[in-house]
């Protein structure tokens, strides 16, 4: 998850508003690793300072328009880097046929 935390947070928030605890739980369910509060909350603070997310009074985070744009650009970059992911993992994933 290291290095991808901000991207994963933005991606999660593109689906629905979430609290920090909900984000942590979702990341644990999806990735098998729950980020510690000392990792998650500084990342959320940085995203807020950059204007990519905002929080309501109940501390549920949502994407801003700037955050949506940033996620689109990051997704394009991710796709460009990992366009051949199936080939990359062909050596490691057993053939299911």
GILINLIN-V605410 format. One record per pair of residues at least 4 apart in sequence whose ideal C-beta (glycine too) atoms are under 8 Angstrom apart, sorted by the first residue. I is the first residue (numbers start at 0). GAP is how many residues later the second one is. Records with the same first field share a line. If there is no record, write none. Layout:
BEGIN
I = GAP  GAP
END
This chain:
BEGIN
0 = 4  7  26  30  32  34
3 = 4
4 = 4  30  34  35  38
5 = 4  37  40  41
6 = 4  64  67  71
7 = 4  19  23
8 = 4  14  31  34  35  38  44  52
9 = 4  37  42  43  53  57  60  61  64
10 = 4  60  64
11 = 4  6  11  14  15
12 = 4  5  10  40  48  49  50  54
13 = 49  54  57
16 = 39  43  44  45
17 = 4  5  8  42  43
18 = 4  39  40  41  42
19 = 4  17  20  21  24  39  41
20 = 4
21 = 4
22 = 4  17  21  38
23 = 4  10  11  13  16
24 = 4  9
25 = 4
26 = 4  6  7  8
27 = 4  5  6
34 = 4  5  8
35 = 4
36 = 4
37 = 4
38 = 4
39 = 4
40 = 4
41 = 4
42 = 4
43 = 4  9  17
44 = 4
45 = 4
46 = 5  6  20
47 = 4  5  6  7
49 = 16  20
50 = 13  15  16
51 = 11  12  14  15  18
52 = 8  9  10  11  14
53 = 7  8  10
54 = 4  5  6  7
55 = 4  6
62 = 4  5  8
63 = 4
64 = 4
65 = 4
66 = 4
67 = 4
68 = 4
69 = 4
70 = 4
71 = 4
72 = 4
73 = 4
74 = 4
75 = 4
76 = 4
77 = 4
78 = 4
81 = 6
83 = 4
84 = 4
85 = 4
88 = 4
END
